[in-house]
Amino acid sequence: MRIVVAPDKFKGCLSAVEVSRAIEIGLRRAVSDVHIDCCPMADGGEGTVEALVAATGGRFIVRRVTGPLPEMKVDARFGILGDGATAVIEMSAASGLSLLRADDRDPMGTTTFGTGELLMAAAEMGISRIILGIGGSATIDGGVGCAQACGLPVILEGGETVSPGEPLVGADVHRVVLIKHGRGSVIERVRIEVACDVTNPLCGDDGAAVVYGPQKGATAKQIHELDSALMQLARRTGKLDQAKLSGAGAAGGLGFAMAAFFGATLKSGVEIVMDAVHLRDRLKSADLCLSGEGRFDSQSLRGKTVGGVAEICQQIGVPCIVLAGTVDQKVDFSGLGITAAYSICGESTALEESIKNAAELISTAAENLLRSMPGKPG
């Protein structure tokens, strides 16, 4: 029997890699010689680097770069996949909201410069493809800091060229009149795919500033100023079409910048991850797929990891069983590629206990599942 183990993280509890290991331990308790292919998954957000490196036999790289604040330095980790030609970067490692204290959150003063430094670090290693996850940002700088760090000339009002050593922040966006590309930066030969699951455009009532500004510390006045500045940026640079793209408003407009100035494509995060780990090929010879996440509900089937895995399983004809911390029994997953969904917890198990013992609960659930299956080996 060959089983592909392809779970997402159990958020706030275990990473996708840890969940995969726990499932494998349980399966081997049931059948010691079962063939297990661990393929930890992600949707482009937190945990994507770790999952992809583990699933492809890759390696980690650490670089000291600019943090969300221009004067801040952080040690940011990114991954090189097993093919040696693809890098995977989470912008939150350099420009993430979680890197700031609550009283430091102010998108007028934050920058994506450090994310650009990570892109350049990968490009200078000879990487030909970058997967960039853009969730969890502390920024609303329209990606101008990132462009600046990548060596794209950024021109301000009055023809002033930005100094490469002074990162641009949200408050500078209204001063930008032009961002040049095609000028020979090493980043321009790299194909970039942006893992983006939000659909917001750059500006307006559904845009980066209005929707995400409050959680990043912006006042009502700042939200208005930033939204106007982002619209002006798109207009001045001749990139109004890119400003309307689904996902352009992700990460404070970094989605816009990647499409407008880097020629990047914005795609569903789970689709990018499934392609990068060659999930379809790995499932073709499988007898069963086990996926999972912290909570399985209706949202799981809408562009999330479990839904994406189940869709491929359905296309290939491989049974897909979901193990989750909790399962919404109201979800109708019939016809969606999911054979069954089980909670790892008993009805009387307290939440705190479930989190503390999650790995063992997952192992036990996987063990019991395989023991109860008809026709299993051994």
N, C-alpha and C positions, 0 to 999 in steps of 0.2 A: 504494500500500500504506500502511495506517495502523497504526502500532504504538504500543501503550501500554506505557510503561516504568514498572513498579511494584515496585521492589525494597525490601527492608529494608536496614539498615546491614550492613556487614561488621564485626562487633564487634571493637573494638580496632585497627581499621585504617582504614576509610572510613565516613563517614556515608551515610545513604540518599541525600542530595542529591548527594554526590560519586560514589556508585555510579551514580546515574541519569545524571549528566553523562558518566561514562566510557562507559557503554553507548551513549549518544547519539553520542558521538564515533566509536565503532566502527561503528555503523550507517551514519553518513553517509560514512564511508570506502568502505563497500560500495556504497551507493546515495545519491547526493547529494541527490536530491529526495524521499526518503521522508518521509512525514508522521509526526512523532514527538510523542507527548504524554507528557511526563515527569511522573510522579506518584509522587514518593518516598513510601514508606510507613513505618509504625511500628506497634508493638503496645501503645502506651500507656506504655512505659518510656522509657529514655534515648533521646534523639533525636526524640521525638514533636513537640516544639515546632518544631524546625527543619524536619522533614519536612512538617508541616501548613502552616506558613507558606509554604514553597516550592511545595507542591502547589496552593495556593489563591491565590497571589499576594498574600499578606498582609504583615504588617510586625511588627517586634520592638519591645518596650517594655522598658526597664530601670528597676527601682526599687531603692533602697537599703532593705533590710529587715533584720529580726532573723535571725541565723543559727541553727544548731542549739543553740548556747549562748546564754542570755539576754543576755549582755554582748557578744555577737559581732554585727558588722554585715557584710552581704554585698551585692554588687550582683547582683541576680537578674533574669534575663531571662524574659519570657513573650511569647506571640504573640497578635496579633489576626489572625484569618483574613480572607480576601478578601471575605467577606460583610459585614465591618465590625460584625457583631453577636455574633460568637463569639470568646471568648478561650480559649487553650489554655495550661495551666500545668503544669509538672512540679514537684511538691512538693520534689524533691531539689535544685532550684535554690536553695531557701531553707533546707531542713531535712534535707539529704542527708548520708549517712554519709561521702561522699567529701570533704566540706568540713572534716572533722576530722582531726587527727593521731591516730595510733593510741593515744597515751596520753591523749587527751581523750575517748575513746569511753566513755560511761557514760550509759545511758538513764534513770538516776535524775535526771540533771541536764540533759537535753536537752528541747527544746520544738518544737512545730509552730506557734508564734506567727508566725513569718515567713511560713509558708504562708498563714495567715489574712490577713496584711497584703497578700499578692499577690492573694488573692481580693477583698479590699476595693478594691484599686487598680483591678482590672478592673471591678468593679461600679460604682465611682464614675465610670468613663468612659462609663457608659451601656450596658455590655454586657448582653445579655439571656440569654446562654447561656455556660456555662463547661465546658470539658473539662478534668478534673483527673487527671493521671497520678500515681499514688501509690507508685511503686517507689523503692527505694534510700534509705529513710529512716534517720536516726540516732536515731529517737525511739520511745518506748513511753509516750506520755502520753495515750492514749485520745482524742486530738484535742482535749483541753480547752484547750490553748494556742491552737489554731486558732480555736475557738469564742470564746475571750476576745478575740482580736484582731479578730474580726468583729463585736464589739459585743453578743454574746449574754451576758446577765447570768449569771455563774457564782457560785453561792452555796456557801460553805464551811461546815463544821461550826460551830455557834454562830450561824449567820445572817450571818456575815461576808461581805461582797461583795468580790470580788477587785478590786484596783486595776488599771486598764487598762494602766498603765505597768510592771507587774511580771509578766513572762511566767511562766505556770505551767509546771512541768516534771514529769517522771515521778514524782518523789518527792512531788508534791502531789496526785496522783490520788486517794489514799485519803481526802483531806480534802473532796472535792467531794460535795455532797449534792443539788445541783440545777443544771441548765442550762436557762435559759428561752429559748424561741424564740417567734416571732410577736410580737415587741416593736418592730417597725418598723425594724430594721436594713436598710440598703440592699441587703444581700446576700440578703434574703428574697424579693426579686422576681426573682432570677436563677435560671434552671433550670440545675442542676449535674448533669453526668454524670461518674461516676468510672470511669476506665479501670483495671480491676483484673483481673489474670489469676491471682492466687493465690486459693485457695479456703478459707483458714483462717478459722475463727470467731474471735471476740474472745478467748475464754478456754479453759482446759483444756489437755490434752496436745497438741492441735493448734493452740493459740492463739498470739497475738502474742508473749507473753513467752517461753513455753517453746520455740517453734520458732525465733524470730528474735533472742531476747535474747542468746545467746552471741556472735553475730557483731557485735552492737552494744556489746559490752563488759560485759554484765551477768554478775555472779557467780551462783552457784547460789542463794544467799540472796536476792539481788535479784530473780531470776526468780520465786521463790515469792511475794515481796512484791508484785511488779508484777501477777502473775496474779490474786492475791487482790484487789488494788485495782481492777483492771479489772472483775472480776465484781461487786464492790461498787458500782462506778460504774453499771453497767447496771441493777442491782437498785434502787438509790436513785433513779435518774432514770426508772424505769418503762420501760426500753427493753430488756428481756430478749429479746424477739423479734428485735430488730435485732442483738443480740449473737450470735445464732445464724446470721446470714446468711453465705452463702459470700462471703468477701472482707472480712468485718468486721474480721478480724485484720490486714489489710494495713496497712503503714506504722505499725506499733505501735498499731493501733486507730483510725487516722484513717478507715479505711473505715467502721467503726462510727459514729463521730461524724458523718460526712457523711450517712449514712442516717438516724441518730437525731435529729439536731438541725438539719439543713439540708434534709431532704426529698430528698436526692440519690438517684439510681439507680446501682447498681453493675453495670457491664457489662463484657463482654470488650473489652479494649483495641483489638484489631484490628478488631472490629465497629464501634466508635465511630469509629476513624480512617477506615475504608472509607466510612462514612456521611458523615463530614465532608468528604471530598474528592470525593464523588459518583462513586466508582469504577465502580459499576454503569452509570451513564449514560455514562461515558467509554469503557467497554468495548463498548457496544452497537454502535458503528460501526467497531470495530477488526477488523483481519484477524489480529492476533497480539498477545499480551501476553508481555513478558519480565519475570520477577521474579527474585529472587535474595537470597542471604544468605551469611554467612561459611561456615557448614557446613550442608549439607542432609542431614538424617537423619530418623529416625522422629518426633522431637520437632517437626520442622517442620510436621507435619500435624496437630498437636494444639493448636489455638488460637493458632498463631503466624502471622506475616504471610504467608508463602508459602502456607500451607495455606488461609488465608482468601481470598487472591487467586485461587488455583486453584479454589476452590469456586464463586466467582462466574463465573469463566471457563467452568467446566463447565455451569453453569445457562444461560448465554447461548449457549454453543457456540463460544467463541473458543479457539483453541489457546493453551496456556500453556507456555512453556519456561523452565526455571530455570537460571541461571548461579550457581555457588557456588565458594567457595574450595576446598572439598572436598565430595565426594559419597559418601555411604555406599551402595555398590552393592547392599547387602542390602535396601534400602528398596523395597517394592513399592508404586508409586504408580499402578498401573493402575486405572482407574475412579475416580480422585480428581481428575481435571481437569488433570493434568500430562502434557503430550505427551512431554517429554524433560527430562533434567537433566544438565548438563555441568559438569565442573570446569574452572576457568580455568587450572589448573596442570597441567604435565606430571608424570608419575610420579617423575621425577628432580629436580623442583624443590624446593629446600630451603625450609623454612617461613619463615626469615628473609628469603630472597630474594622469596618470594611476597608477604609483607607489604610489603616495600619497593617492589615494582613492581606492586602490586595494581591500580592504576588502568589502567596500560597493558595488563596481562594481561586485565582485564575488557574493555577496548576491542577488543583483538585477538580475544577469544573472540566478542564480539558481531559484529565484522566478518566473521569466518569463518563464523559461523552464517548470517548473511543472504546471504552469497555462495553458500553451498551450498544455499539453499532454491530449489526449483523454482518457476517462475512469478513470480519477483520482478520488480519494475519495472526498466526500464533494460536 
